[in-house]
Every structure is written in C-alpha cells, then in structure tokens.
Amino acid sequence: MADRTSSRITIAADRPAILAVIADFPAYPQWAGQVKSAEVLSTDEEGRPAEVRFKVDAGVIVDDYTLVYEWLGDEAVTWSMVSTGRMLAALDGSYRLTPSGGGTEVVYDLSVDVKVPMLGMIRRKAEKVIVDTALKGLKKRVESA
C-alpha cells in the first residue's frame, strides 16, 4: 500500500466557493500545473462530477487515467482511480474543508502508487510537489475569483 502525503492551507473563502473551483475540472489546466486536460465523463444525481479523465505531466509522472469522485456535502471530496494509466497503478486522495477564522482550512491527502519501479523517497517527493502545487493553485484561483 502506498504512503499518504498530506498538506494544508487556509483560503480566504467559504467552503461552497472552494468546492466550486474544485468541481470545475475543465479549468484545471489554468491553475493546476500538472494537469494538461480534465474531461468530465459523468455526473452524480446532484450534477457534480462523478467520473473524470485526466492527462497529466508532473515531471517524473506523465500519464492519463480516470478518477471517480464522492462529494461529502460541503465538508470533503474524495477520489480514487478506476482506470489506470501507463505509469500509475493507484491514485487516491481527498480535500477536507473546515471553517477557520476568516476562511477555510483545506487539507489535501494524496496516495500514489506507480507501476514502474521508483524509489520511495522520489515518489514521496513527487507527491509532495503535486500536493503543494495543487493547494497553492487552488488558493490563488479561489481568492482571485
């Protein structure tokens, strides 16, 4: 089982505003540096993305894969891989949102398992870069809206 990488950031916005940016997958290439494209394949009964196909270039990981999403009110969103790519064997994660002072604390957890041999230290470093870049990009995107 892959190790989890976690990081947190406070965003000056409420949970619905942050979740709206998280759910706008076609816009990810504009703010999530590693994502080259994101296509919503299906939605849930509330119209939120349920299955999304990604093409990514994260330096050591260049791949395409499909994730399924579960939206837990305005408190969290989780995802897991249902269609693996050439390099990735598993990709699971979550955003957890908690009101905090004048904004919202966002905790991003990510677990990546690769098909190709990769030193654990290198994989964890790649995960950390992905998580930190995603959180900073999310913060900038939400706060500039």
Sequence and secondary structure as in RCSB ss.txt:
>XXXX:A:sequence
MADRTSSRITIAADRPAILAVIADFPAYPQWAGQVKSAEVLSTDEEGRPAEVRFKVDAGVIVDDYTLVYEWLGDE
AVTWSMVSTGRMLAALDGSYRLTPSGGGTEVVYDLSVDVKVPMLGMIRRKAEKVIVDTALKGLKKRVESA
>XXXX:A:secstr
   EEEEEEEESS HHHHHHHHH GGGHHHH TTEEEEEEEEE TTS EEEEEEEEE SS EEEEEEEEEEETTT
EEEEEEEE  SSEEEEEEEEEEEEETTEEEEEEEEEEEESS   HHHHHHHHHHHHHHHHHHHHHHHHH 
